[in-house]
Amino acid sequence: MWVALVAMLAIPATATADRIGSLSRTLRTSKHHKARIAAAVSLGRVKDRRALRPLVFALRDRNRTVRVIAATALGHLGAHAALAALRRASRDADTLVRKRAMEAIAKIRNRRAIRKNGRRTARRRSLRHRPELFVVVKSTHDDSTGRISKRVRKRRAGKMRRLVLKRLARSPSITLSANRARKLGINPHSIDVSITALSTRNRGRFIEIECKLRVAVSNKRGKMTSVLSGGAKVQVPRHSFKRRYLPQLRLQALENAVKGVHQDLLRHLRHNRS
């Protein structure tokens, strides 16, 4: 069993680039910490270089949640110009702020190193990699408990199927093509993926959304050979949580659950390939 913990940036935002000025003013002038938190989250979702200066400013906010969100957002933005401010934030009095600042610094440096080494070279190497596994996504289901309509369950299952296929397609050791697998002599592994739980609960100062998955693996004859399980959690502060955030938070938990179970599945299939 594995667990992924996601920071506050999982909160959805509707901000677009043309609202950056308004959000920046809120960060600088609002006396209400919830308004500043919402503005920092929205700027973190914009992914626009114009959000750099207000997010750097937010690293000095008197509210630690604002500083945490700003540091995380700057890491996602990936701007080298934010490194000096993040280095200062890495000496913040708050432990979580220091941790997020160091993570952001590492992310920016890693991204820069990848660019220097050349993404095209890495992509060509990936394309030349000979796949060793053939995976067929047989079915996806939402079997979580609760009074959920068939339409919602079908939509969740469809979203999970797209996430699983996307994750598998990005792995150079896996092919999803039956023709290519046949030419390479690779036997298929079929998987059935289901959501077994998608819950929301109070955890002290946080609201926690947890997604649990079950993956049934079958061989080329259709016989189930193993079952894997895993999950992921998303936590947000209770004081900044709103019910309208739930759909996006559930999606974030599902995305991270798929990401984690993909790694477990890959290790399992490599160990048991035939």
KADA-V804764 format. One record per residue. N is the residue number from 1. SS is DSSP state (H for helix, E for strand, C for the rest). NEAR is the number of other ideal C-beta (glycine too) atoms within 12 Angstrom. D_FIRST is the distance of its C-alpha to the first C-alpha in Angstrom with 1 decimal. Layout:
n | ss | near | d_first
N | SS | NEAR | D_FIRST
N | SS | NEAR | D_FIRST
This chain:
n | ss | near | d_first
1 | C | 17 | 0.0
2 | C | 22 | 3.8
3 | C | 21 | 6.9
4 | C | 31 | 10.4
5 | E | 24 | 13.5
6 | E | 31 | 16.7
7 | C | 34 | 20.1
8 | H | 40 | 23.1
9 | H | 39 | 24.3
10 | H | 40 | 22.2
11 | C | 39 | 25.2
12 | C | 25 | 27.4
13 | C | 30 | 31.0
14 | C | 16 | 34.1
15 | C | 30 | 35.9
16 | C | 18 | 37.7
17 | H | 18 | 39.7
18 | H | 12 | 42.9
19 | H | 23 | 41.5
20 | H | 28 | 40.7
21 | H | 21 | 44.0
22 | H | 22 | 43.5
23 | H | 39 | 40.0
24 | H | 30 | 41.3
25 | H | 17 | 44.1
26 | H | 30 | 41.7
27 | H | 41 | 39.7
28 | H | 24 | 43.0
29 | H | 16 | 44.9
30 | C | 23 | 42.9
31 | C | 13 | 43.0
32 | C | 17 | 40.0
33 | H | 24 | 36.6
34 | H | 22 | 34.9
35 | H | 23 | 37.2
36 | H | 35 | 36.5
37 | H | 37 | 32.7
38 | H | 38 | 33.1
39 | H | 42 | 35.4
40 | H | 46 | 33.1
41 | H | 42 | 30.2
42 | H | 35 | 32.7
43 | H | 45 | 34.0
44 | H | 40 | 30.5
45 | H | 32 | 30.1
46 | H | 31 | 33.5
47 | C | 24 | 32.8
48 | C | 27 | 36.5
49 | H | 20 | 38.2
50 | H | 22 | 40.5
51 | H | 39 | 37.6
52 | H | 32 | 37.6
53 | H | 25 | 40.4
54 | H | 40 | 39.3
55 | H | 50 | 35.7
56 | H | 35 | 37.2
57 | H | 28 | 39.5
58 | H | 44 | 36.5
59 | C | 41 | 35.1
60 | C | 23 | 38.0
61 | C | 33 | 37.4
62 | C | 19 | 37.8
63 | C | 30 | 34.6
64 | H | 31 | 31.5
65 | H | 36 | 29.3
66 | H | 43 | 31.9
67 | H | 41 | 31.6
68 | H | 39 | 27.8
69 | H | 46 | 28.0
70 | H | 48 | 31.0
71 | H | 47 | 29.3
72 | H | 40 | 26.3
73 | H | 48 | 28.7
74 | H | 48 | 30.9
75 | H | 37 | 28.0
76 | H | 30 | 27.4
77 | H | 34 | 31.2
78 | C | 29 | 31.4
79 | C | 29 | 35.0
80 | H | 24 | 36.3
81 | H | 18 | 38.8
82 | H | 38 | 36.2
83 | H | 29 | 35.4
84 | H | 18 | 38.2
85 | H | 32 | 37.2
86 | H | 40 | 33.5
87 | H | 22 | 34.7
88 | H | 22 | 36.6
89 | H | 40 | 33.7
90 | C | 29 | 31.6
91 | C | 16 | 34.1
92 | C | 27 | 33.6
93 | C | 14 | 33.8
94 | C | 22 | 30.4
95 | H | 15 | 27.3
96 | H | 27 | 25.2
97 | H | 34 | 28.1
98 | H | 24 | 28.4
99 | H | 24 | 24.8
100 | H | 35 | 25.0
101 | H | 37 | 28.4
102 | H | 26 | 27.3
103 | H | 26 | 24.4
104 | H | 41 | 27.1
105 | H | 31 | 29.5
106 | H | 21 | 27.1
107 | H | 27 | 26.3
108 | H | 32 | 30.1
109 | H | 22 | 30.9
110 | H | 17 | 28.4
111 | H | 23 | 29.7
112 | H | 19 | 33.2
113 | H | 16 | 32.6
114 | H | 17 | 31.2
115 | H | 16 | 34.4
116 | H | 13 | 36.6
117 | H | 14 | 35.2
118 | C | 12 | 35.7
119 | H | 15 | 33.3
120 | H | 12 | 35.5
121 | H | 14 | 35.3
122 | H | 17 | 31.5
123 | H | 15 | 31.6
124 | H | 12 | 34.2
125 | H | 14 | 32.2
126 | H | 18 | 29.2
127 | H | 13 | 31.6
128 | H | 11 | 33.0
129 | C | 17 | 29.7
130 | C | 18 | 29.8
131 | C | 29 | 26.8
132 | C | 24 | 25.3
133 | E | 36 | 23.2
134 | E | 32 | 24.3
135 | E | 39 | 21.9
136 | E | 30 | 23.2
137 | E | 35 | 21.5
138 | E | 22 | 22.9
139 | E | 21 | 21.9
140 | E | 31 | 19.9
141 | E | 26 | 19.9
142 | E | 33 | 19.3
143 | C | 23 | 18.6
144 | C | 30 | 17.7
145 | C | 13 | 19.8
146 | C | 17 | 22.9
147 | C | 8 | 26.3
148 | C | 20 | 25.8
149 | C | 11 | 28.5
150 | H | 12 | 28.3
151 | H | 11 | 29.4
152 | H | 19 | 26.5
153 | H | 23 | 24.0
154 | H | 17 | 25.7
155 | H | 21 | 25.7
156 | H | 35 | 22.0
157 | H | 29 | 21.4
158 | H | 22 | 23.9
159 | H | 29 | 22.5
160 | H | 42 | 19.0
161 | H | 28 | 21.0
162 | H | 21 | 22.8
163 | H | 33 | 19.8
164 | H | 39 | 18.2
165 | H | 24 | 21.6
166 | H | 19 | 22.3
167 | H | 30 | 19.2
168 | H | 34 | 20.0
169 | H | 20 | 23.6
170 | C | 19 | 23.1
171 | C | 27 | 21.6
172 | C | 20 | 24.8
173 | C | 25 | 23.3
174 | E | 36 | 22.9
175 | E | 29 | 25.9
176 | C | 27 | 26.0
177 | C | 19 | 29.7
178 | H | 17 | 30.9
179 | H | 11 | 34.2
180 | H | 18 | 32.8
181 | H | 24 | 30.4
182 | H | 14 | 33.5
183 | H | 13 | 35.6
184 | H | 19 | 33.0
185 | C | 16 | 32.4
186 | C | 27 | 28.7
187 | C | 24 | 27.3
188 | E | 31 | 25.1
189 | E | 40 | 21.5
190 | E | 29 | 21.2
191 | E | 43 | 18.1
192 | E | 31 | 18.0
193 | E | 45 | 15.6
194 | E | 33 | 15.5
195 | E | 44 | 14.6
196 | E | 27 | 13.6
197 | E | 28 | 14.0
198 | E | 38 | 15.8
199 | E | 26 | 16.8
200 | E | 27 | 19.0
201 | E | 16 | 19.6
202 | E | 15 | 21.5
203 | E | 19 | 20.0
204 | C | 11 | 23.1
205 | C | 16 | 24.7
206 | E | 26 | 22.1
207 | E | 30 | 21.3
208 | E | 30 | 17.6
209 | E | 39 | 16.5
210 | E | 34 | 13.0
211 | E | 43 | 12.2
212 | E | 34 | 9.7
213 | E | 45 | 10.2
214 | E | 32 | 10.8
215 | E | 42 | 12.4
216 | E | 30 | 14.9
217 | E | 35 | 16.6
218 | E | 25 | 20.3
219 | C | 21 | 22.8
220 | C | 21 | 26.3
221 | C | 12 | 27.7
222 | C | 15 | 25.3
223 | C | 12 | 23.7
224 | E | 18 | 20.0
225 | E | 24 | 18.5
226 | E | 23 | 14.7
227 | E | 21 | 12.0
228 | E | 34 | 8.7
229 | E | 27 | 6.5
230 | E | 34 | 5.0
231 | E | 34 | 7.2
232 | E | 40 | 9.6
233 | E | 35 | 12.3
234 | E | 40 | 15.9
235 | E | 34 | 18.3
236 | E | 39 | 22.1
237 | E | 32 | 24.8
238 | H | 20 | 26.3
239 | H | 19 | 29.8
240 | H | 32 | 29.4
241 | C | 31 | 27.4
242 | C | 21 | 29.3
243 | H | 12 | 28.5
244 | H | 13 | 29.5
245 | H | 29 | 26.6
246 | H | 23 | 24.1
247 | H | 22 | 24.3
248 | H | 26 | 23.7
249 | H | 37 | 20.8
250 | H | 39 | 19.1
251 | H | 29 | 19.8
252 | H | 35 | 18.4
253 | H | 44 | 15.0
254 | H | 46 | 15.2
255 | H | 30 | 16.3
256 | H | 34 | 13.5
257 | H | 46 | 10.8
258 | H | 39 | 13.0
259 | H | 30 | 13.2
260 | H | 33 | 9.6
261 | H | 42 | 9.2
262 | H | 38 | 12.6
263 | H | 23 | 11.8
264 | H | 31 | 9.3
265 | H | 40 | 12.1
266 | H | 30 | 14.7
267 | H | 20 | 13.7
268 | H | 25 | 13.4
269 | H | 35 | 16.7
270 | H | 19 | 18.5
271 | H | 17 | 17.7
272 | H | 18 | 18.9
273 | C | 26 | 21.6
274 | C | 18 | 25.0
